[in-house]
Amino acid sequence: MRLFYLILPRVNAMRYVIVGAGAIGGTLASRLAQHGGTPPLVIARGDNAEAIRAHGLLLRSPDDEVRVDAPVATRPAEAELTTGDVLVFATKTHQLQSALTDWVDQPVRDAAGSVVGTAGELLPVLTALNGVEAERLALRYFRRVFGVCVWLPAVHLAPGEFTVRIAPVSGMFIVGRYGEANGETDDLDRLDPAAARDAELLETVRAEWERATFRVHVVDEVMPWKFRKLISNLGNAIQALMGSSGEASADIERELHTRARDEGLAVYAAAGIGIPSDDEEELWRGGVFNVRPVPGIDGPLGGSTWQSLARGSGSIETDYLNGEIVRLARVAGVPAPINEALQRLARQAAAQRRAPASVTPSELKRILLGG
């Protein structure tokens, strides 16, 4: 059943400006638009922007199919930023640098229409993307950066269309401030105004995103969770390179992912990086991630790295996934040959615009493990 939702004109309230209408950004924008409040502004490009303008955002899940309208812009100047805006960067990490420089110096207006500063000075930024580099990049440009650990099994392959493979919860976000608020105080008897403003923002995000069918956890330290999520993303390249074709290949995929994961954890130990335990993750993710078939969607559906190869985008995020393990290993003076090989193979596959499953499972195992 297809449902249509009427989007009301913008009122004086917090607006999410979602930069990047891929799997994460498109799913988040669709659910926010569906469940009321100020419509999010979607920043998209090319055919994707044209499809959203013409037909809205189409989101499919195991339980529903909805098409919702939302305003869309193709460049920062069209956003007409105000002090009530929150920038949500949902690009891939390798695309983030150019997005940050595009947005940082955009003028921001107050309720009277006067320019009162720039986006970098005034607006909070949420970094809703994989890896652990986005927050460091964003803090070079924006004063208020909030890291977002994303657990959202979504797919975006066609313009304006998005698929999320779980329901009724559409995904989970773990959110927290990256760096200290300006003017933080050591006086425990009072809360610094900047810290209070951040706490209010995070509570609003939690309430509005949970109303939009997401599970949201606000934490004091978000980066340990992002480092933990990175470990699970080390298998993205394996899935994209070898695909999935039967139980034998699934066994090889599990073996290779385990080896890449164990290598990553060993690098963390050498680098002195701690992450939450399996039990802590299960406590929050338990009962949420029951991936089910989505009506009307046939064929294989993979993660974000698989999607980059499937779309033939020519670029890929794995330099900031497996490549982050390689960087940490080199700093710590320890080896990371499996993740180094995966980083290289994924980068080459993207540059050559090879489709997913361009390497046989046995060949990938031979390259990574020898023999």
N, C-alpha and C positions, 0 to 999 in steps of 0.2 A: 504494500500500500504506500502510495506517495503522498506526503503531506506538504503543504505550503504554509509558510509563516509570514505574516505581515510585519515588516520592520518599521517602527515608528521613527519620526524625525529625531535628530539628536537633541538632547536636553543638556542642562548644565550638570554634568556628572563625569566621573572618570571614564575615559575612553582608552581602549587598548588599540594601539597601532601595531599591527602584526606584520613585521618585515620578513617576507618570505612565505609564500603560499604553497609550500610543499606538503608532505605528508603530515608533519607536526603542525605547522602553521594553518594549513587548510582545515584539519580536523578541529583544532582549537577554535578557529574563527567560526566554523559551522555550528558547533555546540553553543558557543557564546551567543551567536545571533539567534539560534533556535530558542534559547531559554531566557530571553528578555534582557532588560537593562539597556544601556547605551550600545548601539551596534558597533562592533569593532570595525576599524578601518583596515582593509586588507591591501598590502603592498605586493603587487604581482607584476609580472612582465609578459610581453609577447602574447602567444596564444592563450596562456593561462589567464591573463588579465582580461582579454577579449571575451573568453568564455564566461568568466565570473560576471562581467558587466552585462552580458547578453542573457544569461540564464541563471545567475546566482551560483551558489556553492551546492554541489550535490554530494551528500555524505551517505554512504551505505555502511551498515553494521549487521551483525548476526540477527538483531531484533528489529531494525527499522531502516527505512530509506527516506531521507528528508532532503528537500531542496529549499534553501533559505537565501534571502536577498541580503546583501551587505555592500556598503560603499567600497569602491576599489580605487586605488591610485597606482600610477606606474613610476612616480618619482617623488622625492621628498617635498618639493615645492608645492605639490598638489595637496599635501596633507593639511596645510594651514594649522600648524601645531598651536596648542594652547597649554596653559599651566595645568589643566586637568588631564593631560595625556600621559600614558605609560607606553614606552617603546618595548615591544616584545620581539627580540631577534630570534627567528626560527629558521635561519639559513643553515647550510652546512658550515663547518668551521673554516674550511678553506675559502669560503665566500665572504666571511665575516669582515675581514679587514676593509674591503672596499665599501661594504655597507656602513660600517662605523664612520668612515670619513665622509660618506654621502650625507649622513644625518647629524653629525656632531655640531655643525655650525648653522643649522637651520634656525630661523628666528622663532621665538615663542611669544605668543601674545596673551595678555590678561583678559579678563571679562569685558573690559572696555575697548578691546581691540588694539591696545598699545603694545609695542614690542618691549618686553621686559628682560630679555636675555636670550641665550641660545639653548638648544636642546642639551648640549653637553654640560651646561651650567645648572639647568633647572629640572630636567626630566629624569625620572627613574628609568632604569633599563633592566629588563629581565632577559637573561641569556638562556633560552630554551633550546639547547642543542647538545649533541654528544661531545665527548672529549672533555679535557680540563684546561684548554688554552683560552677559551672564549672570554672568561672572566678577566684574565690578565690583559688580554687585548682591549676589552671594553674599558677597563679602569684607566687606561692611558688617555681616554677621550671623555668619559662621562664620570661625574662625581658620585653618582648613586647607582651602584651596580648590584644586582641580586642574581645569584646563580640559581639555575633551575636544573635539577636532575630529572630527566625525562624517561618515563617508562610508558611508551605508547606504541603498540604494534599497528602502525598505520601504513598505508600504501598510497602513492600518488603516481599514476602512470598516464592519465589522460587529462587534458586541460579542463580545469574546473571541477574535476571529479576526485573524490577521496574515499578510501575504504579503511575502516577501523575494524579489527578482527576480534574484538571483545565487546561484551555488553552484559549488564546494563551500565557498568562503569566503563567509561571510554578510555581511561588511562590514569596514570599516577604521576604527580609532580612532587618533588621535594625541593623546597624553596628556602633560601636564606641570604642574608646580607653578605656580600663579598667585600671585606675591608670594613673599617670602622666608620661610623657616621661622624661627620664634622661636628666638633663641639662635644664629643662624648665626655662624660664626667665620671670620676671615680667616687662621687658622692652617692652612696647606696640609698640615701634617704629621699632622693628625688631622681626622676627620670629626665635626662637631657632632652630638650625639645626636638633635636634632630633624631635621636633614638626613638622618641615617642612618635614622630612622624613616620619613621620607617615601620614601626610596629603597627601603626594604623593602616599603612599601605598593605603590609603583608596579610593582615587580618581581612582586609577588603578583597584581596586577591583570593585568599582561601575561601571566603564565603561565596564569591561570585563564580569561581571556577568549580567549586563543589556543586553549586546549583546547576551548573552546566554539565553535570554527570562525571566529573573527574574527582579522583581522590587526591587531596592536597595535604602535605605535611610541612609545617613551618619549623625550621630548625635553626639553632644558633650557628652551627658549622655545616655548611652545605658541601664543601669540597671533599670531605671523606666519602660522601655518598657518590659524588661524581667520579672519584677515582674507582670506587667499587663498580659503578656502571661501566666504566671503561673496560674493566676486566671481561665483562660479558660481551662487549662490543668487539673484542679481539677475534671473535669467530665470524664477524660480518664478512671479512675478506674470503674466508674459507667457503661460506655459503655462496657468495657471488661467483667465485672462481670455478667451483665444481658442481654447483647446483644440487638437486636432489632427485635421485632416480632409483628408488628401491632400498631395501633394508641393508644391503651390502655397503652402499654409498653412505647411508645414514650412520653405520658403524664407523666408517672411516672419518666422517665429519665429526662425530663425537670424540674419537681418539685425537684427531688433530686439534680440535678446540680445547680439549683437556691439556694437551701439551703446550699450546699457546698460552692458555690461562695459567698453568703452573709456572711457565717461564716468566709471565708478567708478575705473578705474586713473588717470585724469587727476586725480581728486580725491585719491587716495592720494598722488600725486606732489606736489600742492600742500600736502598735510598732512604730508609727510615720513614716510609710512608705507611700509615695505619689506615685501615678501612673497617666499616661495620662488618659484623659477622653474618654468616648465612642465616642464623636464627633471627637476627634483627631485620634482615631483608624479608624473610618469610613472614614475620609478624606484620609487616606493612603491606606486602604484596599478596599475601595469602587470600584466596578467594576472589581475587581481581582478575588474574591473568589466565582465564580459561578460554584459549583461542578456539573459535568455532567457525564452521563454514559460513560464508556470507552469501545469501541468495543472489543469484544473477552474476556472480563472479566465478569464472572458471579459469583453470590453468594455475601455474605456480605463482605464489606471492612471497617475495622475500623482503629482507630488511632494507635499510637505507642504502647500504653499499650495493646490494643487488639491484635496487631501483636505479641507481646511477648508471650501471651497465645496461640495464634493460632500456633506459631512455636514450642511451648513446650520448650522454652529456659531454663526454670528453674530459671530465675531471672527476675526482673522487676524494672522499674524506679520510681515507685510511692513513695518510701521512700524519694525521692528528689522532689516530687510534693506535694501530700497531706502531706507527712512527713515534708516538709519545713514549711507548715502552723502550724503543730503540734509543731515544734521546736520553731517557733516565738511565739506561744501562751504560751508555757511553760516559755520562757524568760520574756514575758510581764505579766505573772500571770493571764491569761484568759483561759477559756475553748475552746476546739475545738473538741467536741466529734464526729461530723460527719466525719471530715477529718481523725481523729484518727482511726475510725472504717474502713473507706475506705482503709487507709494505711495497716491496719492489714489484711483485707480480700484479698486485691490484692496480698500482699506478700505471704499469705498462698496458694492462688490459683496457683501462679507461682511455689512455692516450691513443690506442689503436682502435678504439670503439668496438671492442669485441663484446659479444653478447654474454650474458651469464652462462655458466657451465661450459666455458671454453677449454677447460682443463679436465681430464678424466680424474676420478677419485684416486685411482692407483698411481697416476702420474704425479698428482699433487702430493701424495704421501711420499713418493720417492724423492721429490724435490726437497720436501721439508725434513724428512727423517733419514734419507739415504737408503741404500740397500736396493 
